Amino acid sequence: MKLTLRVWRQKNADAPGAMSTYQVDGISQDMSFLEMLDTLNEELILTGDDPVAFDHDCREGICGACSLVINGDAHGPERTTTCQLHMRSFQDGDTIDIEPWRASAFPVVKDLVVDRSAFDRIIQAGGYISAPTGTAPDAHATPVPKPDADFAFEHAECIGCGACVAACPNGSAMLFTSAKINHLNVLPQGAPERETRVLDMVDQMDSEGFGGCTLTGECATACPKGIPLPSISAMNKEWLRATRKVHRQG
């Protein structure tokens, strides 16, 4: 395959960025998208040019590092992570636009790499449970109803890639935050921090500069792990419950 790549290049966070055009040839349909970028970078290095910086780690679709907007879609045309996207999804002669996540809360570090530490700070605000010290409890010592377990596992699949933010026209992080809150709030192990968790994590999300949610649904469409849109409604119910409880206590 011969392809034309239009890639966002930006030397650093303060420098202006622009799209640069490259030609790549000999691309196999069996290559992953990241392997195709590796091929481009090898050619750039051989010609003395600066290779394209992009995030990647596991290349197995489980870490969420490979955050790219491809032809306007977060992670590309398939509902998967960029590292699991293969070149068979494109045609010989295609022009492919490759950009970083576009959100004020995800500033560009270099080229296609963005700073997603805002997600880390949301987790630090309440994405944890109390862990008593001592010996480990016996398996199944704390019964969890199967519907609750299924709900928790569904939300635990979130890998924090940020596709929901990139796809949202408002740059909202509601789907990510709701997944992390709902995962823990439904389990008995998460009960001690149930109210403070949702209040603190939502407050941190707002302070990071993410946009508001208008339920356009693009976040759930782009999510490679299929976190459902009703997750946001479930989080809103948790937030209202916690707010009312705080007001009663106050």
Accessible surface in RSA format (square Angstrom, percent):
REM  Atomic radii and reference values for relative SASA: ProtOr
REM  Chains: A
REM  Algorithm: Lee & Richards
REM  Probe-radius: 1.40
REM  Slices: 20
REM RES _ NUM      All-atoms   Total-Side   Main-Chain    Non-polar    All polar
REM                ABS   REL    ABS   REL    ABS   REL    ABS   REL    ABS   REL
RES MET A   1    39.46  20.4   8.63   5.7  30.82  73.4  13.38  11.4  26.08  34.6
RES LYS A   2   112.71  55.0 111.51  68.4   1.20   2.9  54.46  49.0  58.24  62.0
RES LEU A   3     0.80   0.4   0.00   0.0   0.80   2.0   0.80   0.6   0.00   0.0
RES THR A   4    30.58  21.7  30.20  30.6   0.38   0.9  11.72  15.7  18.86  28.5
RES LEU A   5     0.00   0.0   0.00   0.0   0.00   0.0   0.00   0.0   0.00   0.0
RES ARG A   6    87.99  36.9  87.99  44.9   0.00   0.0  18.94  25.9  69.05  41.8
RES VAL A   7     0.00   0.0   0.00   0.0   0.00   0.0   0.00   0.0   0.00   0.0
RES TRP A   8    41.34  16.6  41.34  20.0   0.00   0.0  41.34  22.0   0.00   0.0
RES ARG A   9    40.62  17.1  35.81  18.3   4.81  11.4  21.57  29.5  19.05  11.5
RES GLN A  10    19.27  10.8  16.36  12.0   2.91   6.9   2.14   4.6  17.13  13.0
RES LYS A  11   165.74  80.9 154.08  94.5  11.66  27.8  97.77  88.0  67.97  72.4
RES ASN A  12    73.09  50.4  73.05  70.6   0.04   0.1  29.44  70.9  43.65  42.2
RES ALA A  13    64.15  59.0  40.58  62.6  23.57  53.6  40.75  57.4  23.40  62.0
RES ASP A  14   142.04  99.5 108.63 108.1  33.41  79.0  36.15  85.1 105.89 105.6
RES ALA A  15    24.91  22.9  15.50  23.9   9.41  21.4  20.56  29.0   4.35  11.5
RES PRO A  16   127.72  93.1 102.74  93.7  24.98  90.8 114.45  94.5  13.27  82.5
RES GLY A  17    25.76  31.8   0.00   N/A  25.76  31.8   1.55   4.3  24.21  54.2
RES ALA A  18    61.05  56.1  56.54  87.3   4.51  10.3  59.93  84.4   1.12   3.0
RES MET A  19    54.41  28.2  27.34  18.1  27.07  64.5  26.56  22.6  27.85  36.9
RES SER A  20    36.41  30.8  31.85  42.5   4.56  10.5  14.03  29.9  22.38  31.4
RES THR A  21    80.66  57.4  53.02  53.7  27.64  65.9  35.39  47.5  45.27  68.4
RES TYR A  22    42.16  19.7  37.12  21.1   5.04  13.1  32.88  24.7   9.28  11.4
RES GLN A  23   100.79  56.4  81.59  59.6  19.19  45.7  50.79 108.1  49.99  37.9
RES VAL A  24     1.39   0.9   0.00   0.0   1.39   3.3   1.39   1.2   0.00   0.0
RES ASP A  25    90.57  63.4  78.94  78.6  11.63  27.5  30.12  70.9  60.45  60.3
RES GLY A  26    60.37  74.4   0.00   N/A  60.37  74.4  38.77 106.4  21.60  48.4
RES ILE A  27     2.94   1.7   0.00   0.0   2.94   7.1   0.24   0.2   2.70   7.3
RES SER A  28    51.77  43.7  42.51  56.7   9.26  21.3  38.29  81.5  13.48  18.9
RES GLN A  29    96.26  53.8  92.74  67.8   3.52   8.4  18.93  40.3  77.33  58.7
RES ASP A  30   103.30  72.4  89.78  89.4  13.53  32.0  27.95  65.8  75.35  75.1
RES MET A  31    46.86  24.3  44.87  29.7   2.00   4.8  46.49  39.5   0.37   0.5
RES SER A  32    11.79  10.0  11.72  15.6   0.07   0.2   8.98  19.1   2.81   3.9
RES PHE A  33     0.00   0.0   0.00   0.0   0.00   0.0   0.00   0.0   0.00   0.0
RES LEU A  34     0.76   0.4   0.76   0.5   0.00   0.0   0.76   0.5   0.00   0.0
RES GLU A  35    80.51  46.2  78.88  59.7   1.63   3.9  22.69  43.9  57.82  47.2
RES MET A  36     0.00   0.0   0.00   0.0   0.00   0.0   0.00   0.0   0.00   0.0
RES LEU A  37     0.37   0.2   0.25   0.2   0.12   0.3   0.25   0.2   0.12   0.3
RES ASP A  38    45.56  31.9  43.55  43.4   2.01   4.7  20.05  47.2  25.51  25.4
RES THR A  39    28.24  20.1  27.71  28.1   0.53   1.3  18.98  25.5   9.26  14.0
RES LEU A  40     2.34   1.3   2.34   1.7   0.00   0.0   2.34   1.6   0.00   0.0
RES ASN A  41    17.82  12.3  17.82  17.2   0.00   0.0   7.57  18.2  10.25   9.9
RES GLU A  42   108.10  62.1 105.55  79.9   2.56   6.1  38.18  73.8  69.93  57.1
RES GLU A  43    65.52  37.6  63.61  48.1   1.92   4.6  36.75  71.1  28.78  23.5
RES LEU A  44    10.23   5.7  10.14   7.3   0.09   0.2  10.23   7.2   0.00   0.0
RES ILE A  45   105.40  60.0  92.52  68.9  12.88  31.0  93.87  67.6  11.53  31.3
RES LEU A  46   154.55  86.1 120.92  86.5  33.63  84.5 124.02  87.1  30.53  82.2
RES THR A  47   100.49  71.5  66.75  67.7  33.73  80.4  73.90  99.3  26.58  40.2
RES GLY A  48    69.17  85.3   0.00   N/A  69.17  85.3  34.88  95.7  34.29  76.8
RES ASP A  49    77.50  54.3  67.96  67.6   9.55  22.6  15.57  36.7  61.93  61.8
RES ASP A  50    74.34  52.1  61.63  61.3  12.71  30.0  36.88  86.8  37.46  37.4
RES PRO A  51    47.90  34.9  45.91  41.9   1.99   7.2  45.91  37.9   1.99  12.4
RES VAL A  52     4.27   2.8   0.27   0.2   4.00   9.6   0.38   0.3   3.89  10.5
RES ALA A  53    27.82  25.6  19.05  29.4   8.77  19.9  27.82  39.2   0.00   0.0
RES PHE A  54    21.91  11.0   6.55   4.1  15.36  40.0   6.55   4.0  15.36  44.0
RES ASP A  55    40.24  28.2  38.46  38.3   1.78   4.2   3.00   7.1  37.24  37.1
RES HIS A  56    85.38  46.7  63.68  44.3  21.70  55.5  36.56  37.7  48.82  56.8
RES ASP A  57   106.44  74.6  84.38  84.0  22.06  52.2  13.36  31.4  93.08  92.8
RES CYS A  58    38.03  28.8  15.60  17.4  22.43  52.7  24.90  63.1  13.12  14.2
RES ARG A  59    71.16  29.9  57.50  29.3  13.66  32.5  41.44  56.6  29.73  18.0
RES GLU A  60   119.87  68.8 102.13  77.3  17.74  42.2  32.39  62.7  87.48  71.4
RES GLY A  61     4.11   5.1   0.00   N/A   4.11   5.1   4.07  11.2   0.04   0.1
RES ILE A  62   109.82  62.5  94.88  70.7  14.94  36.0  94.93  68.4  14.89  40.4
RES CYS A  63    46.88  35.5  22.36  24.9  24.52  57.6  27.48  69.6  19.40  20.9
RES GLY A  64     1.12   1.4   0.00   N/A   1.12   1.4   0.04   0.1   1.08   2.4
RES ALA A  65    16.84  15.5  16.59  25.6   0.25   0.6  16.84  23.7   0.00   0.0
RES CYS A  66     4.28   3.2   4.20   4.7   0.08   0.2   1.54   3.9   2.74   3.0
RES SER A  67     1.04   0.9   0.09   0.1   0.95   2.2   0.00   0.0   1.04   1.5
RES LEU A  68     0.18   0.1   0.18   0.1   0.00   0.0   0.18   0.1   0.00   0.0
RES VAL A  69    14.54   9.6  14.50  13.1   0.04   0.1  14.50  12.6   0.04   0.1
RES ILE A  70     0.12   0.1   0.00   0.0   0.12   0.3   0.00   0.0   0.12   0.3
RES ASN A  71    73.53  50.7  47.92  46.3  25.61  61.7  27.08  65.2  46.45  44.9
RES GLY A  72    58.28  71.9   0.00   N/A  58.28  71.9  28.17  77.3  30.11  67.4
RES ASP A  73    72.66  50.9  69.68  69.4   2.98   7.1  13.07  30.8  59.59  59.4
RES ALA A  74    11.82  10.9   0.64   1.0  11.18  25.4   0.64   0.9  11.18  29.6
RES HIS A  75     0.82   0.4   0.82   0.6   0.00   0.0   0.82   0.8   0.00   0.0
RES GLY A  76     6.31   7.8   0.00   N/A   6.31   7.8   0.00   0.0   6.31  14.1
RES PRO A  77    69.58  50.7  35.87  32.7  33.71 122.5  39.82  32.9  29.76 184.9
RES GLU A  78    85.43  49.0  79.71  60.3   5.72  13.6  19.97  38.6  65.46  53.4
RES ARG A  79   141.69  59.5 107.73  54.9  33.95  80.8  54.96  75.1  86.72  52.6
RES THR A  80    32.82  23.3  29.71  30.1   3.11   7.4  18.99  25.5  13.82  20.9
RES THR A  81     2.37   1.7   1.86   1.9   0.51   1.2   1.52   2.0   0.85   1.3
RES THR A  82     0.00   0.0   0.00   0.0   0.00   0.0   0.00   0.0   0.00   0.0
RES CYS A  83     7.01   5.3   2.46   2.7   4.56  10.7   0.88   2.2   6.13   6.6
RES GLN A  84    69.71  39.0  59.05  43.2  10.66  25.4  12.97  27.6  56.74  43.0
RES LEU A  85     1.06   0.6   0.12   0.1   0.94   2.4   1.06   0.7   0.00   0.0
RES HIS A  86    52.91  28.9  50.52  35.1   2.39   6.1  23.13  23.8  29.78  34.7
RES MET A  87     0.00   0.0   0.00   0.0   0.00   0.0   0.00   0.0   0.00   0.0
RES ARG A  88   132.75  55.7 114.31  58.3  18.44  43.9  54.61  74.6  78.14  47.4
RES SER A  89    37.97  32.1   7.11   9.5  30.86  71.1   9.39  20.0  28.58  40.0
RES PHE A  90     8.13   4.1   6.62   4.1   1.51   3.9   7.88   4.8   0.24   0.7
RES GLN A  91   120.48  67.4 120.14  87.8   0.33   0.8  43.65  92.9  76.83  58.3
RES ASP A  92    99.67  69.8  75.28  74.9  24.40  57.7  26.81  63.1  72.87  72.7
RES GLY A  93    55.99  69.0   0.00   N/A  55.99  69.0  30.55  83.8  25.43  57.0
RES ASP A  94    45.48  31.9  41.36  41.2   4.13   9.8  10.09  23.8  35.39  35.3
RES THR A  95    72.73  51.7  52.70  53.4  20.03  47.7  30.37  40.8  42.36  64.0
RES ILE A  96     0.07   0.0   0.07   0.1   0.00   0.0   0.07   0.1   0.00   0.0
RES ASP A  97    40.26  28.2  40.16  40.0   0.10   0.2   3.34   7.9  36.92  36.8
RES ILE A  98     0.00   0.0   0.00   0.0   0.00   0.0   0.00   0.0   0.00   0.0
RES GLU A  99    42.49  24.4  42.49  32.1   0.00   0.0   1.84   3.6  40.65  33.2
RES PRO A 100     0.00   0.0   0.00   0.0   0.00   0.0   0.00   0.0   0.00   0.0
RES TRP A 101     1.47   0.6   0.00   0.0   1.47   3.4   0.00   0.0   1.47   2.4
RES ARG A 102   108.01  45.4  91.69  46.7  16.33  38.9  64.11  87.6  43.90  26.6
RES ALA A 103    21.63  19.9   1.50   2.3  20.13  45.8  11.77  16.6   9.87  26.1
RES SER A 104   105.58  89.2  64.49  86.1  41.09  94.7  60.44 128.7  45.15  63.2
RES ALA A 105    10.74   9.9   0.41   0.6  10.33  23.5   5.73   8.1   5.01  13.3
RES PHE A 106     1.99   1.0   0.00   0.0   1.99   5.2   0.00   0.0   1.99   5.7
RES PRO A 107    66.11  48.2  57.64  52.5   8.47  30.8  66.09  54.6   0.02   0.1
RES VAL A 108    20.78  13.7  15.17  13.7   5.61  13.5  15.17  13.2   5.61  15.2
RES VAL A 109    73.12  48.1  68.54  62.0   4.58  11.0  69.60  60.5   3.51   9.5
RES LYS A 110    67.77  33.1  67.77  41.6   0.00   0.0  29.47  26.5  38.30  40.8
RES ASP A 111     2.25   1.6   2.25   2.2   0.00   0.0   0.00   0.0   2.25   2.2
RES LEU A 112     0.23   0.1   0.00   0.0   0.23   0.6   0.00   0.0   0.23   0.6
RES VAL A 113    26.00  17.1  25.97  23.5   0.03   0.1  26.00  22.6   0.00   0.0
RES VAL A 114     6.25   4.1   0.01   0.0   6.24  15.0   0.01   0.0   6.24  16.9
RES ASP A 115    56.51  39.6  50.96  50.7   5.55  13.1  12.48  29.4  44.03  43.9
RES ARG A 116    43.42  18.2  34.94  17.8   8.47  20.2  13.22  18.1  30.19  18.3
RES SER A 117    33.95  28.7  30.93  41.3   3.02   7.0  27.36  58.3   6.59   9.2
RES ALA A 118     1.64   1.5   1.08   1.7   0.56   1.3   1.08   1.5   0.56   1.5
RES PHE A 119     9.29   4.6   9.20   5.7   0.09   0.2   9.29   5.6   0.00   0.0
RES ASP A 120    80.16  56.1  77.89  77.5   2.27   5.4  16.71  39.3  63.45  63.3
RES ARG A 121    99.14  41.6  96.76  49.3   2.38   5.7  43.03  58.8  56.11  34.0
RES ILE A 122     0.00   0.0   0.00   0.0   0.00   0.0   0.00   0.0   0.00   0.0
RES ILE A 123    55.17  31.4  54.83  40.8   0.34   0.8  54.83  39.5   0.34   0.9
RES GLN A 124   130.01  72.7 106.68  78.0  23.33  55.5  47.33 100.7  82.68  62.7
RES ALA A 125    25.43  23.4   7.33  11.3  18.10  41.2  19.63  27.6   5.80  15.4
RES GLY A 126     2.80   3.5   0.00   N/A   2.80   3.5   2.79   7.7   0.01   0.0
RES GLY A 127    20.66  25.5   0.00   N/A  20.66  25.5   1.31   3.6  19.35  43.3
RES TYR A 128   119.00  55.6 112.27  63.9   6.73  17.5  80.61  60.6  38.39  47.3
RES ILE A 129    65.94  37.5  51.68  38.5  14.26  34.4  51.68  37.2  14.26  38.7
RES SER A 130    59.13  50.0  42.74  57.0  16.39  37.8  35.09  74.7  24.04  33.7
RES ALA A 131    82.92  76.2  55.91  86.3  27.01  61.4  58.60  82.5  24.33  64.4
RES PRO A 132   128.19  93.4  95.87  87.4  32.33 117.5 108.08  89.2  20.11 125.0
RES THR A 133   141.57 100.7 108.70 110.2  32.87  78.3  82.18 110.4  59.39  89.8
RES GLY A 134    70.75  87.2   0.00   N/A  70.75  87.2  38.06 104.5  32.69  73.2
RES THR A 135   136.52  97.1 109.78 111.3  26.74  63.7  87.16 117.1  49.36  74.6
RES ALA A 136    88.33  81.2  61.72  95.2  26.61  60.5  67.16  94.6  21.17  56.1
RES PRO A 137   112.46  82.0  86.95  79.3  25.51  92.7  97.99  80.9  14.46  89.9
RES ASP A 138   118.02  82.7 106.07 105.6  11.96  28.3  29.05  68.4  88.97  88.7
RES ALA A 139    88.67  81.5  55.02  84.9  33.65  76.6  66.23  93.3  22.44  59.4
RES HIS A 140   174.75  95.5 144.29 100.3  30.46  77.9 101.35 104.5  73.40  85.4
RES ALA A 141    61.81  56.8  25.89  40.0  35.92  81.7  36.54  51.5  25.27  66.9
RES THR A 142    62.66  44.6  50.76  51.5  11.90  28.3  22.89  30.7  39.77  60.1
RES PRO A 143   111.69  81.4  94.06  85.7  17.63  64.1 101.52  83.8  10.16  63.2
RES VAL A 144    45.81  30.1  20.83  18.9  24.98  60.2  21.51  18.7  24.30  65.9
RES PRO A 145    80.58  58.7  67.50  61.5  13.08  47.5  79.81  65.9   0.77   4.8
RES LYS A 146   145.09  70.8 136.42  83.7   8.66  20.6 111.60 100.5  33.49  35.7
RES PRO A 147   100.41  73.2  88.48  80.7  11.94  43.4  94.58  78.1   5.84  36.3
RES ASP A 148    45.72  32.0  45.61  45.4   0.12   0.3   0.33   0.8  45.40  45.3
RES ALA A 149    22.80  21.0  21.85  33.7   0.95   2.2  22.80  32.1   0.00   0.0
RES ASP A 150    68.30  47.8  61.93  61.6   6.37  15.1  28.28  66.6  40.02  39.9
RES PHE A 151    66.06  33.1  62.14  38.5   3.93  10.2  65.62  39.8   0.44   1.3
RES ALA A 152     4.92   4.5   4.86   7.5   0.06   0.1   4.92   6.9   0.00   0.0
RES PHE A 153   148.39  74.2 146.42  90.7   1.97   5.1 147.10  89.2   1.29   3.7
RES GLU A 154    71.05  40.8  66.88  50.6   4.17   9.9  22.63  43.8  48.42  39.5
RES HIS A 155     0.87   0.5   0.62   0.4   0.25   0.6   0.62   0.6   0.25   0.3
RES ALA A 156    42.53  39.1  19.64  30.3  22.89  52.1  22.23  31.3  20.30  53.8
RES GLU A 157    93.33  53.6  83.16  62.9  10.17  24.2  32.25  62.4  61.08  49.9
RES CYS A 158    17.57  13.3   9.41  10.5   8.15  19.2   1.45   3.7  16.11  17.4
RES ILE A 159    37.19  21.2  15.82  11.8  21.36  51.5  24.04  17.3  13.15  35.7
RES GLY A 160    21.08  26.0   0.00   N/A  21.08  26.0   9.45  25.9  11.62  26.0
RES CYS A 161     8.33   6.3   6.86   7.7   1.47   3.4   0.00   0.0   8.33   9.0
RES GLY A 162     1.86   2.3   0.00   N/A   1.86   2.3   0.00   0.0   1.86   4.2
RES ALA A 163     0.34   0.3   0.21   0.3   0.12   0.3   0.21   0.3   0.12   0.3
RES CYS A 164    11.60   8.8  10.19  11.4   1.41   3.3   1.75   4.4   9.85  10.6
RES VAL A 165     0.13   0.1   0.00   0.0   0.13   0.3   0.00   0.0   0.13   0.4
RES ALA A 166    21.46  19.7   0.01   0.0  21.45  48.8   0.01   0.0  21.45  56.8
RES ALA A 167    28.04  25.8   7.18  11.1  20.86  47.5  14.99  21.1  13.05  34.6
RES CYS A 168    17.87  13.5   9.36  10.4   8.51  20.0   1.41   3.6  16.46  17.8
RES PRO A 169    95.75  69.8  50.59  46.1  45.17 164.2  63.93  52.8  31.82 197.8
RES ASN A 170    57.41  39.6  37.69  36.4  19.73  47.5  16.20  39.0  41.21  39.8
RES GLY A 171    12.49  15.4   0.00   N/A  12.49  15.4   9.44  25.9   3.05   6.8
RES SER A 172     6.62   5.6   4.78   6.4   1.84   4.2   4.64   9.9   1.98   2.8
RES ALA A 173     0.31   0.3   0.00   0.0   0.31   0.7   0.00   0.0   0.31   0.8
RES MET A 174    26.63  13.8  25.82  17.1   0.81   1.9  19.74  16.8   6.90   9.1
RES LEU A 175     5.20   2.9   3.25   2.3   1.94   4.9   3.25   2.3   1.94   5.2
RES PHE A 176     7.02   3.5   4.81   3.0   2.21   5.7   7.02   4.3   0.00   0.0
RES THR A 177     0.00   0.0   0.00   0.0   0.00   0.0   0.00   0.0   0.00   0.0
RES SER A 178     0.00   0.0   0.00   0.0   0.00   0.0   0.00   0.0   0.00   0.0
RES ALA A 179     0.00   0.0   0.00   0.0   0.00   0.0   0.00   0.0   0.00   0.0
RES LYS A 180    40.66  19.8  39.69  24.3   0.97   2.3  13.54  12.2  27.12  28.9
RES ILE A 181     0.00   0.0   0.00   0.0   0.00   0.0   0.00   0.0   0.00   0.0
RES ASN A 182     3.34   2.3   2.32   2.2   1.03   2.5   1.03   2.5   2.32   2.2
RES HIS A 183    52.70  28.8  52.70  36.6   0.00   0.0  28.59  29.5  24.11  28.1
RES LEU A 184    23.02  12.8  23.02  16.5   0.01   0.0  23.02  16.2   0.00   0.0
RES ASN A 185     9.72   6.7   2.65   2.6   7.08  17.0   2.81   6.8   6.92   6.7
RES VAL A 186    42.11  27.7  23.38  21.2  18.73  45.1  30.83  26.8  11.28  30.6
RES LEU A 187    35.45  19.7  33.19  23.7   2.27   5.7  33.77  23.7   1.69   4.5
RES PRO A 188    56.01  40.8  38.39  35.0  17.62  64.1  46.23  38.2   9.79  60.8
RES GLN A 189    77.27  43.2  66.01  48.2  11.26  26.8  41.65  88.6  35.62  27.0
RES GLY A 190     0.18   0.2   0.00   N/A   0.18   0.2   0.00   0.0   0.18   0.4
RES ALA A 191    53.99  49.6  44.75  69.1   9.24  21.0  45.14  63.6   8.85  23.4
RES PRO A 192    94.64  69.0  53.66  48.9  40.97 148.9  67.31  55.6  27.33 169.8
RES GLU A 193    26.62  15.3  26.12  19.8   0.51   1.2  18.07  34.9   8.56   7.0
RES ARG A 194    69.10  29.0  68.96  35.2   0.14   0.3   5.99   8.2  63.11  38.2
RES GLU A 195    26.84  15.4  26.30  19.9   0.54   1.3   9.95  19.2  16.89  13.8
RES THR A 196    77.11  54.8  75.83  76.9   1.28   3.1  69.11  92.8   8.00  12.1
RES ARG A 197     1.73   0.7   0.00   0.0   1.73   4.1   1.73   2.4   0.00   0.0
RES VAL A 198     0.33   0.2   0.33   0.3   0.00   0.0   0.33   0.3   0.00   0.0
RES LEU A 199    35.16  19.6  35.06  25.1   0.10   0.2  35.16  24.7   0.00   0.0
RES ASP A 200    65.15  45.6  61.05  60.8   4.10   9.7  10.63  25.0  54.52  54.4
RES MET A 201     0.00   0.0   0.00   0.0   0.00   0.0   0.00   0.0   0.00   0.0
RES VAL A 202    18.01  11.9  18.01  16.3   0.00   0.0  18.01  15.7   0.00   0.0
RES ASP A 203    88.35  61.9  82.26  81.9   6.09  14.4  26.05  61.3  62.31  62.1
RES GLN A 204    48.60  27.2  46.18  33.7   2.42   5.8   3.43   7.3  45.17  34.3
RES MET A 205     9.51   4.9   9.51   6.3   0.00   0.0   9.05   7.7   0.46   0.6
RES ASP A 206    88.26  61.8  70.88  70.5  17.38  41.1  29.12  68.5  59.14  59.0
RES SER A 207    84.47  71.4  42.47  56.7  42.00  96.8  50.91 108.4  33.56  47.0
RES GLU A 208    30.99  17.8  14.56  11.0  16.43  39.1   4.51   8.7  26.48  21.6
RES GLY A 209    44.08  54.4   0.00   N/A  44.08  54.4  31.94  87.7  12.14  27.2
RES PHE A 210    19.39   9.7   1.02   0.6  18.36  47.8   2.43   1.5  16.96  48.5
RES GLY A 211    27.64  34.1   0.00   N/A  27.64  34.1  19.33  53.1   8.31  18.6
RES GLY A 212    54.05  66.7   0.00   N/A  54.05  66.7  40.57 111.3  13.48  30.2
RES CYS A 213    43.27  32.7  12.66  14.1  30.60  71.9   4.28  10.9  38.98  42.0
RES THR A 214    97.04  69.0  68.27  69.2  28.77  68.6  72.53  97.4  24.51  37.1
RES LEU A 215   100.53  56.0  78.80  56.4  21.72  54.6  80.23  56.3  20.29  54.6
RES THR A 216    75.13  53.4  40.05  40.6  35.08  83.6  43.43  58.3  31.70  47.9
RES GLY A 217    13.56  16.7   0.00   N/A  13.56  16.7   9.82  26.9   3.74   8.4
RES GLU A 218    83.32  47.8  82.85  62.7   0.47   1.1  15.16  29.3  68.16  55.7
RES CYS A 219    14.10  10.7  13.32  14.9   0.77   1.8   3.74   9.5  10.35  11.2
RES ALA A 220    14.67  13.5  14.02  21.6   0.66   1.5  14.23  20.0   0.44   1.2
RES THR A 221    94.39  67.1  82.12  83.3  12.27  29.2  62.24  83.6  32.15  48.6
RES ALA A 222    18.72  17.2   7.98  12.3  10.74  24.4  15.63  22.0   3.09   8.2
RES CYS A 223    11.46   8.7  10.79  12.0   0.67   1.6   1.62   4.1   9.84  10.6
RES PRO A 224    19.55  14.2   1.84   1.7  17.71  64.4   1.90   1.6  17.65 109.7
RES LYS A 225    63.58  31.0  46.83  28.7  16.75  39.9  17.18  15.5  46.40  49.4
RES GLY A 226    31.23  38.5   0.00   N/A  31.23  38.5  15.61  42.8  15.62  35.0
RES ILE A 227     2.65   1.5   2.53   1.9   0.12   0.3   2.53   1.8   0.12   0.3
RES PRO A 228    37.19  27.1  30.15  27.5   7.03  25.6  37.19  30.7   0.00   0.0
RES LEU A 229    53.66  29.9  51.08  36.5   2.59   6.5  51.08  35.9   2.59   7.0
RES PRO A 230    93.56  68.2  86.62  79.0   6.94  25.2  90.72  74.9   2.84  17.7
RES SER A 231     1.91   1.6   0.00   0.0   1.91   4.4   1.28   2.7   0.63   0.9
RES ILE A 232     2.26   1.3   2.26   1.7   0.00   0.0   2.26   1.6   0.00   0.0
RES SER A 233    50.30  42.5  47.83  63.8   2.47   5.7  24.56  52.3  25.74  36.1
RES ALA A 234    26.61  24.5  21.70  33.5   4.91  11.2  24.72  34.8   1.88   5.0
RES MET A 235     2.02   1.0   2.02   1.3   0.00   0.0   2.02   1.7   0.00   0.0
RES ASN A 236    60.83  41.9  60.13  58.1   0.70   1.7  19.47  46.8  41.36  40.0
RES LYS A 237   147.79  72.1 141.85  87.0   5.94  14.1  86.43  77.8  61.35  65.4
RES GLU A 238    24.67  14.2  23.70  17.9   0.98   2.3   5.04   9.7  19.64  16.0
RES TRP A 239    90.95  36.5  90.95  44.0   0.00   0.0  88.69  47.3   2.26   3.7
RES LEU A 240    78.18  43.5  78.17  55.9   0.02   0.0  78.18  54.9   0.00   0.0
RES ARG A 241    91.56  38.4  86.72  44.2   4.84  11.5  41.89  57.3  49.67  30.1
RES ALA A 242     0.63   0.6   0.63   1.0   0.00   0.0   0.63   0.9   0.00   0.0
RES THR A 243    26.71  19.0  25.81  26.2   0.89   2.1  26.39  35.4   0.32   0.5
RES ARG A 244   143.07  60.1 141.27  72.0   1.80   4.3  44.48  60.8  98.59  59.7
RES LYS A 245    68.35  33.3  68.35  41.9   0.00   0.0  31.50  28.4  36.85  39.3
RES VAL A 246    68.98  45.4  67.51  61.1   1.47   3.6  67.64  58.8   1.34   3.6
RES HIS A 247   132.12  72.2 112.63  78.3  19.49  49.9  73.67  75.9  58.46  68.0
RES ARG A 248   180.00  75.6 143.06  72.9  36.94  88.0  78.90 107.8 101.10  61.3
RES GLN A 249   134.59  75.3  94.51  69.1  40.07  95.4  46.59  99.2  87.99  66.7
RES GLY A 250    99.24 122.4   0.00   N/A  99.24 122.4  51.69 141.9  47.54 106.5
END  Absolute sums over single chains surface
CHAIN  1 A    12489.9       9684.8       2805.0       6875.1       5614.8
END  Absolute sums over all chains
TOTAL         12489.9       9684.8       2805.0       6875.1       5614.8
